[in-house]
Amino acid sequence: MTASTMQSQTTDGGYRHKFHVPDAVGAEAPYFSDEELERITHDAMLADKVRSTLLRMEANEIARHRLAASKWTPPPRAREILVELVEGTPPVQYTVEDLAPVGSNVLLVAEAKAGKTTLVMNLVVAMVKGGKFLDRYAINLPEGSSITYSNFELEGNMAKNWLRDMRVADDAPDHQHRLFVDSWKGYSLPLPAEHVEDEVVDVLTSRQSSVWVVDPYGAAISHDENSNDDTRAWTNAIDRIARRAELSLVVIAAHSGSSSSGAQDIRVRGAYRLEDWMSVKWSYTHGGEVNETPPDNLRYLSARGRDVAVPQFTLDYDPARRHLHQSSSVSNKAQNEAERWALKVYDAVYNHEHEARAKGEEPAPFKAGDINDALGVAKTDSKPGGKGKAVAAGRQYAVSRGWLVEATGPRNSKLFTVGSVDPREKVVLPFKFNAQATEDAEEEAKEAVAE
């Protein structure tokens, strides 16, 4: 009989074991130290924790997959490309001529104070009335469709008054499309919440909207605008809404980041994902400094994206009607800004010389640094888009037009005097250093003109 099947006569009443059992009589129990017992206990607890953690992770992964699958809509399957090409492919259609193809996502990025809401309202009014956007670009929307404009910034009555100023109610029987203006200031679109997405789709489809405008992005969201992950989830939900509601165009207006000021193609504030989402980007600027009131009624717009490449062009703004239209008098922002600063530079040199002569003195040479001082611009301001660069461009423009004469002074300094061409045909100065002397000089100038 082997040890594994020996019958223990002294401990278990004759039970036959199928494994080795030492005789209990005189056997010594195994001894474990406190450290060994602690290690054995720790290993057992750790193994149990690993098992439960793996089980939970596996359950979470399965739950995520099932949740994603429950929300997934299978996309349409294409046929082999040669077959589709043989049947004919229509050319790209545009909702807004040259600026926005059908089915595109337009991201309007605007500098502060440029008037992005005014530009957006000009767009929706043109759509409603069947006119041309900016008096140039034709609109093409499905017949009988409407436009939904969701404004998260303006108070309701203000939005209505602005649209009234734009004469949206004129010739109402001839309107091509209906307009719904949602004043949602104080509300948000906490996407990708499923019930929010469903509600927006219901709003758009019940109105038969083909265009949805969201203005502005920063006020519409409830997530961190700098988070690419949150922005990706939000824009993916926007795409689902556009697909489910069968929209022809989505326009989202957003503020630009201050670091892109002065550039033609300005960057949106916040996460880069928003620019990844867009099909087309409209960049909208004015001629002034960041966060300053625009110096004139000119605005500048450019568009780039898929099948869109429109260089920057100039718009003129009519404040009474809040109407924007393409200007033919100024070709681009660089030309206009160079001329605007050239006039300031000319005024500084002219006033310097005029003040000296009014006192009976010969004007001292006026250096480039003196011009900066007169205009209140630091000589060290040389950052892109800064006033230092603008003053330098203005000097060059004034010299090229004959308004100023440039000469080389000591140590290669640049000296400036008034040229033979007067851009303003001055009689009255824009500001005065010596009131009595200036008045006397003005009288002399008037008498000379009269003679």
Secondary structure as GFF3:
##gff-version 3
##sequence-region A 1 451
A	DSSP	three_ten_helix	3	5	.	.	.	ID=ss1
A	DSSP	alpha_helix	34	71	.	.	.	ID=ss2
A	DSSP	alpha_helix	81	86	.	.	.	ID=ss3
A	DSSP	beta_strand	94	96	.	.	.	ID=ss4
A	DSSP	beta_strand	100	101	.	.	.	ID=ss5
A	DSSP	beta_strand	104	110	.	.	.	ID=ss6
A	DSSP	alpha_helix	116	129	.	.	.	ID=ss7
A	DSSP	beta_strand	146	151	.	.	.	ID=ss8
A	DSSP	alpha_helix	156	165	.	.	.	ID=ss9
A	DSSP	three_ten_helix	172	174	.	.	.	ID=ss10
A	DSSP	beta_strand	178	183	.	.	.	ID=ss11
A	DSSP	alpha_helix	194	206	.	.	.	ID=ss12
A	DSSP	beta_strand	209	215	.	.	.	ID=ss13
A	DSSP	alpha_helix	217	220	.	.	.	ID=ss14
A	DSSP	alpha_helix	228	245	.	.	.	ID=ss15
A	DSSP	beta_strand	249	255	.	.	.	ID=ss16
A	DSSP	three_ten_helix	258	260	.	.	.	ID=ss17
A	DSSP	alpha_helix	273	277	.	.	.	ID=ss18
A	DSSP	beta_strand	280	286	.	.	.	ID=ss19
A	DSSP	beta_strand	298	305	.	.	.	ID=ss20
A	DSSP	beta_strand	308	318	.	.	.	ID=ss21
A	DSSP	beta_strand	323	326	.	.	.	ID=ss22
A	DSSP	alpha_helix	333	358	.	.	.	ID=ss23
A	DSSP	beta_strand	366	367	.	.	.	ID=ss24
A	DSSP	alpha_helix	368	375	.	.	.	ID=ss25
A	DSSP	alpha_helix	387	400	.	.	.	ID=ss26
A	DSSP	beta_strand	404	408	.	.	.	ID=ss27
A	DSSP	three_ten_helix	410	412	.	.	.	ID=ss28
A	DSSP	beta_strand	414	418	.	.	.	ID=ss29
A	DSSP	alpha_helix	435	450	.	.	.	ID=ss30
###
